[in-house]
Amino acid sequence: MPQTVEINLRLPSFRMKAAGTEEAKVIDNSAIRFSKCVELQTIPKQGDVLEMSAGRSAFPCEVLQVNWHESKNTFVVACKYGRSRMLPEDYFEISGASEWTSKPLL
């Protein structure tokens, strides 16, 4: 039976070169999480890899933890970006996508 869950995604920080310069800018994502509600066939387990999307791109994310949140009446699935490097294109797709909401950590 399909279940709606909240994905809480942690993106890695990365360096991005500014156009026309040799200087790299650091995009620090350590204090931000991106969330989105999705419908899954089963509740994932730690270590599972889910295929997520943002705009036109798809990317893997690894499940770190799954918790029931009574106040939200749903499972919250904590994930991390599943590739070894964060691509700037993926970052801009995720951060600019209307279905993903960014939340600063306190």
Secondary structure per residue as TSV (DSSP state, phi and psi in degrees):
chain	resnum	aa	ss	phi	psi
A	1	M	-	360.0	126.9
A	2	P	-	-61.5	144.4
A	3	Q	E	-131.3	132.6
A	4	T	E	-85.0	127.9
A	5	V	E	-127.9	160.9
A	6	E	E	-101.2	123.9
A	7	I	E	-89.4	127.5
A	8	N	E	-115.4	103.0
A	9	L	E	-102.4	129.9
A	10	R	E	-102.7	124.0
A	11	L	-	-100.5	144.8
A	12	P	-	-75.4	156.1
A	13	S	-	-77.0	154.5
A	14	F	E	-154.8	165.5
A	15	R	E	-104.4	139.8
A	16	M	E	-135.6	128.2
A	17	K	E	-76.9	135.3
A	18	A	-	-74.1	144.6
A	19	A	T	-58.8	129.2
A	20	G	T	79.9	5.3
A	21	T	S	-131.2	166.3
A	22	E	S	-94.5	-8.9
A	23	E	-	-77.3	134.4
A	24	A	E	-103.0	138.7
A	25	K	E	-103.0	136.6
A	26	V	E	-92.3	125.6
A	27	I	E	-98.6	106.0
A	28	D	-	-95.5	112.1
A	29	N	-	-105.2	12.2
A	30	S	T	-65.0	-25.3
A	31	A	T	-109.8	19.7
A	32	I	E	-131.9	140.4
A	33	R	E	-124.7	147.3
A	34	F	E	-110.5	134.9
A	35	S	E	-128.6	155.6
A	36	K	E	-162.2	142.8
A	37	C	E	-92.8	132.1
A	38	V	E	-135.3	158.1
A	39	E	E	-102.7	125.1
A	40	L	E	-120.0	152.4
A	41	Q	S	-70.9	-36.0
A	42	T	S	-138.3	158.2
A	43	I	-	-73.8	124.3
A	44	P	-	-70.9	162.8
A	45	K	-	-112.9	161.5
A	46	Q	T	-55.6	133.5
A	47	G	T	95.0	-16.8
A	48	D	-	-65.5	151.5
A	49	V	E	-112.9	124.5
A	50	L	E	-106.4	146.0
A	51	E	E	-95.6	114.7
A	52	M	E	-108.1	165.6
A	53	S	E	-139.0	157.2
A	54	A	E	-151.2	118.5
A	55	G	T	60.8	-124.7
A	56	R	T	-92.5	-9.6
A	57	S	E	-102.6	151.6
A	58	A	E	-120.2	149.9
A	59	F	E	-153.1	152.8
A	60	P	E	-84.3	150.7
A	61	C	E	-138.1	140.7
A	62	E	E	-96.9	131.7
A	63	V	E	-75.4	124.6
A	64	L	E	-98.2	-36.4
A	65	Q	E	-163.4	148.1
A	66	V	E	-129.8	125.4
A	67	N	E	-133.4	144.2
A	68	W	E	-85.0	129.1
A	69	H	E	-110.9	109.5
A	70	E	T	-60.0	-42.7
A	71	S	T	-65.2	-30.3
A	72	K	T	-93.5	-13.1
A	73	N	T	56.7	42.5
A	74	T	E	-157.6	164.3
A	75	F	E	-82.7	138.7
A	76	V	E	-109.9	122.6
A	77	V	E	-105.6	107.5
A	78	A	E	-81.1	125.7
A	79	C	E	-131.5	160.9
A	80	K	E	-123.5	151.9
A	81	Y	E	-54.0	131.4
A	82	G	-	-89.7	-1.0
A	83	R	S	-98.1	158.7
A	84	S	S	-70.2	-27.2
A	85	R	S	-129.6	143.8
A	86	M	-	-84.7	122.5
A	87	L	-	-87.8	136.5
A	88	P	H	-55.6	-36.2
A	89	E	H	-61.9	-42.7
A	90	D	H	-65.3	-41.9
A	91	Y	H	-59.5	-47.1
A	92	F	H	-68.8	-32.7
A	93	E	H	-64.8	-46.2
A	94	I	H	-68.7	-49.9
A	95	S	H	-67.4	-24.5
A	96	G	H	-98.4	-4.4
A	97	A	-	-77.7	136.9
A	98	S	T	-68.9	-24.8
A	99	E	T	-80.7	-15.2
A	100	W	-	-101.2	134.2
A	101	T	E	-112.7	129.3
A	102	S	E	-89.6	140.1
A	103	K	E	-132.0	122.1
A	104	P	E	-73.1	143.6
A	105	L	-	-80.7	147.6
A	106	L	-	-85.4	360.0
